């Protein structure tokens, strides 16, 4: 039952040399402790094992035709919460906290 109340944050991450990716990853890491395990975090590293997940999230945004025919993909970096695109740029701390609160509240009501 406790797992149902968790949310998943995923950051599309190109490489350590991608400064926007690095800072978006850091922004999430800075606030995670305040959520006492209610937020899971996964960095979707495009250079390693994250390519498949990146394509899944891109398809959720644009559909199969959008991705494979029109070559539309999720922005890099981007931040998804429970498979929903929330930010395509580094979010200010208060906006990230508001988005997390919104999604946690939504989970509570389910």
HELIX and SHEET records of a PDB file:
HELIX    1   1 UNK A    2  UNK A    5  5                                   4    
HELIX    2   2 UNK A   19  UNK A   32  1                                  14    
HELIX    3   3 UNK A   33  UNK A   35  5                                   3    
HELIX    4   4 UNK A   51  UNK A   68  1                                  18    
HELIX    5   5 UNK A   93  UNK A  109  1                                  17    
SHEET    1   A 4 UNK A  39  UNK A  45  0                                        
SHEET    2   A 4 UNK A   7  UNK A  13  1                                        
SHEET    3   A 4 UNK A  78  UNK A  81 -1                                        
SHEET    4   A 4 UNK A  84  UNK A  87 -1                                        
END                                                                             
